[in-house]
Structures are given as structure tokens and as C-alpha cells.
């Protein structure tokens, strides 16, 4: 335990008259959980040494010897929670086992993210991978939904209704610009730096907030935090937000595009002036690995049945396993507007916010590492650049992402060795992930859909 971190956290407790300590972590599929403890003298020293026990099986994890597990706070994640009435200091927690050594739980996403980051130098020569996520979400003024034996429905009401594409719509028609202002200020309190925000293309209240680059673990934490902050802010204002990939028919879907690049000693390792997109061979190998493993990656980047209602042609859906500059139908886009060489990067467009961010980012990193190790050249593999593919032959040559979650899980079954590098994704984790996702597929596959009544009730 870092004595300076402990002292800093204890200073926060005294400064803000903290009365509660809150430990947060996500379950296997990415839903946030927490446990709260009243403050007493020496509480943090005790928590770091002993942690808090909980039932891991209730978090969707596969049982090990037994389901008893322990949360231990990561003191570096301390933040005063603005949404609690009682002054509360919040931490993300690491999950460990109950053995004498307090061994890390190998299915804990934060543990995986930390391990994955240590592989960078070994396999790529880089010391850091930096990520910049884009958060897309809808704001509704009223929402109702229910599923029962004799009924199933959803109803959403929206304060906005544009005729066509609402991208960068201005106020007074952009009803929620003040909400995004407040959200940006709030995210800053949580240590998340907002790059910009704007109205997205969806005509019924779609928003976007983009944040600055951070390392893998911080980015994954920030994704969880951003959702927590936005959900709570909306609740305070009697609004409803959703990150569902496709919450409405014939409306743009919500993605969570991820910009990324590698650095060593602060220098961008992808940059080479004059190459296509100013991306060098290392960057191309990284791209090649991600596209080669794109179908299997989908099981973690797009892990919901709803994900594939977004990933269809149209609405700028990134369904093609190609890369190119300024091409939004490709899975990988190299932004052509980047001027600073140190921010030379590419954007992986398929992911959405139903992902467990720790597993999602770790899987993407491992795919990129595999591309570097095996020198997977995206040009030689026929992945692009998309604007340089032979005309006519392109349609037959291009591969596409899975069309549904079942296909994504099938792809994962055939292609998972890259995830097992240095023992990161274990059989237990992969098997449990597939089991949980197959249960979701079965649940929705056996439920009559309201639209089926329109199509078949009177047939």
C-alpha cells in the first residue's frame, strides 16, 4: 500500500467531512455494483489489508473453489461522489480470492486490464496504449417498457424531432446542450477530461460526448464512471438516457467508437509522415490484427443482441472489415483531420457501450498485439485501404462483421488463441462469457416481439 496515497485519501476524508466509503466494481457483463461502509478511524488501512467480502456468483462470475470473494479498494481512484446525500468517498475495487495470498481473481476485468498493459513492451516495444472513447446516447423525456407473459412494449417520448440528420444541430433546437455542458463539468469533477460535446445524427435526442486520451485501465474506469455520472444526472433532472446500441427503429444507433495509438516515452509509435494516413508498419500490423480477429472481437465489443440492430448497412454503420481514411462504413477509420503527429491514430468504430469496457479494451489490445507478433499486413490481407481496393472486386473480397450475437460467439469459438496470450483470457472466463451470452440469446429468441403481431397476428 502506498503511504502517500493513503495519506492523500485520509486528507480527503478530513477535508470533506466524509461519513461513508463506497466500493464500486462491475459484474461480468458490465453492470455497476457497490457496497457502502460508515467511516471510522483507520478504515482505509483496514480495507486495504482485509477488504470486504461478497458473493461473487451474484456478479455472474464462474464459481471457483467457492463463491466468496473480496473487494479491495484501489486508493488511486478516490473521488468524492457528488450524487450521495451523505458525504461519500468512492473507490473502484479490485477483486481477489479468499486464499491466504489474496490472489487476484482472473475474471476481474480490472486485473485483466492491468496485465494486458504489461504485455505492450514485451510484444510491441511500446510502454503505453492510449484510448479516446466517444459516448453516444439518447435523452428521452419519458420512458415506459415492460415484458410479461401477456404483454410486451416500449414507449419513449422525446423533446426533439428533427426532419432529417440532426448532426451538430444548434440551439434552440438542440434542447440538451445545457445538459451536455453540465455533464462535461460533472465529468471533470470525476477526473474525466471532455474534448467536446455535440448533438449527434439521431433526430430524436441523440447526443455525443468525446473524452481525451488515457491509458487502458483509466479509460475503462472512465467509461464506467461516465455512464454512472450521466445516468445520475439524468435522474436528477427527471430525464432518461440510454446507451442501447439501437433503442429506436429507423434512428441512428449508439456506438462507443474507440480511438487508440501506442507511445514509448511519450512519443507516438504509429506516426510516419508520408505513409497512408501517416500510419507506419507497426500501426498497420496492429490494424491487421484487429481486423483479422474482428469477428471474434465482436463477442466482447458488441456483446448484446441489440448490438446487431445497429450493425447493419446504413446509418454509417461500421460493418465492413476494412480500414481507410475518413471512411465511416469501415470498421477502422483513420481520421484525416489529425494535424499533431503525436496524436496519429486510428478509430475502431464497431464497439458499443453494452460492452464490459475492461474485457473489450483488453481483447482489442490482444488482437493488435497478435497482428504485430504475426506481422498481419492489412494490405496483403485485403482489408484496404478501402479507397485503394480494386473496383468491382471489392464487394466480393471484403469481409463483414457478424450479423448477430450467435455468429459473434461462433467466431469466438473458432478464434480465441490471441486472447489467451500469456494466460490472460482463461477457459473459465471464456466459457462463462459464452454461457451468459447464450442465455441472453435464448431469452430474447423465445420472446414474441411486438412487431411479430403486426406481421403475423392475422395471417
Secondary structure, 3 states (H helix, E strand, C coil): CCHHHHHHHHHHHHHCCCCEEEEEEECCCCCEEEEEEECCCCHHHHHHHHCEEEEHHHHCCCCCCCCEEEEEECHHHCEECCCCCCCEEEEEEEEECCCCCCCECCCCHHHHHHHHHHHHHHHHCCCEEEEEEEEEEEEECEEEEEECCCCEEEEEECCCCCCCCCCCCCCCCCCCHHHHHHHHHHHHHCCCCEEEEEECCCCCCEEEEEECCECHHHHHHHHHHHHHHHHHHHHHCCCEEECCCCCCCCCCCCCCCEEEEEEECCEECCECCCCHHHECHHHHHHHHHHHHCHHHHHHHHCCCCCHHHHCCCCCCCCCEEEEEECCCCEEEEECCCCCCHHHCCEEECCCCCCCCHHHHHHHHHHHHHHHHHCCCCCCCCCCECHHHCCCCCHHHHCCECCCCHHHHHHHHHHCCHHHHHHHCCCHHHHHHHHHHHHHHHHHHHCCCCHHHHHHHCCC
